[in-house]
């Protein structure tokens, strides 16, 4: 489990380092500005990454940038808490 968590956090760190997509850094900064800790923000963004991975691997879907960005913008509400 710890290895999976590290891998997800590495994805988030890479996105922020590369500014790709820029919404990852924007979300990080927004949530820090709302008073969340950097650890909590990384965990929340990692949840959105995990949902995308699930969609690709378990449901045979493709990566959808619009869905991913929508998930980031909705934070701190988690993807499975959101209604459509």
Phi, psi and omega per residue, in radians:
X1 nan -0.741 -3.116
X2 -1.088 -0.624 3.134
X3 -1.153 -0.677 3.097
X4 -1.133 -0.746 3.140
X5 -1.088 -0.775 3.108
X6 -1.049 -0.717 -3.135
X7 -1.119 -0.733 3.118
X8 -1.134 -0.787 3.130
X9 -1.119 -0.570 3.082
X10 -1.145 -0.668 3.075
X11 -1.046 -0.819 -3.135
X12 -1.077 -0.810 3.133
X13 -1.053 -0.736 3.122
X14 -1.121 -0.707 3.119
X15 -1.089 -0.728 -3.132
X16 -1.235 -0.713 3.120
X17 -1.079 -0.764 -3.087
X18 -1.499 -0.128 -3.067
X19 0.948 0.754 -3.104
X20 -2.499 1.829 -0.005
X21 -1.413 2.679 -3.122
X22 -1.098 -0.375 -3.135
X23 -1.130 -0.413 3.104
X24 -1.142 -0.868 3.105
X25 -1.120 -0.722 3.133
X26 -1.059 -0.720 3.122
X27 -1.158 -0.765 3.100
X28 -0.981 -0.894 -3.111
X29 -1.101 -0.705 -3.141
X30 -1.098 -0.802 -3.092
X31 -1.244 -0.613 3.026
X32 -1.070 -0.730 3.104
X33 -1.100 -0.408 3.106
X34 -1.517 0.006 3.048
X35 1.714 0.094 3.092
X36 -1.364 2.669 3.100
X37 -1.319 2.750 3.124
X38 -1.094 -0.606 3.111
X39 -1.120 -0.746 3.133
X40 -1.171 -0.722 3.132
X41 -1.105 -0.765 3.115
X42 -1.077 -0.696 3.112
X43 -1.104 -0.772 -3.134
X44 -1.116 -0.810 3.111
X45 -1.098 -0.684 3.083
X46 -1.041 -0.569 3.075
X47 -1.111 -0.688 3.120
X48 -1.180 -0.715 3.066
X49 -1.038 -0.770 -3.119
X50 -1.078 -0.699 3.102
X51 -1.072 -0.732 3.116
X52 -1.120 -0.746 3.115
X53 -1.079 -0.741 3.109
X54 -1.043 -0.815 -3.136
X55 -1.009 -0.725 -3.109
X56 -1.236 -0.857 -3.010
X57 -1.427 -0.762 -3.017
X58 -1.574 -0.546 -3.069
X59 -1.889 0.042 3.102
X60 1.189 0.376 3.138
X61 -1.469 -3.116 3.077
X62 -2.018 2.751 3.075
X63 -1.067 2.278 3.116
X64 -2.124 1.863 -3.116
X65 -1.000 -0.723 -3.111
X66 -1.068 -0.741 3.124
X67 -1.156 -0.731 3.141
X68 -1.085 -0.842 -3.140
X69 -1.121 -0.682 3.095
X70 -1.080 -0.690 3.089
X71 -1.102 -0.726 3.098
X72 -1.116 -0.789 -3.097
X73 -1.141 -0.484 -3.122
X74 -1.400 -0.279 -3.137
X75 -1.039 2.462 0.349
X76 -1.510 0.060 3.021
X77 -1.247 2.195 -3.081
X78 -1.353 2.682 -3.077
X79 -0.932 -0.690 -3.109
X80 -1.363 -0.116 3.062
X81 -1.623 -0.221 -3.057
X82 -1.454 2.535 3.068
X83 -1.851 2.618 -3.134
X84 -1.755 nan nan
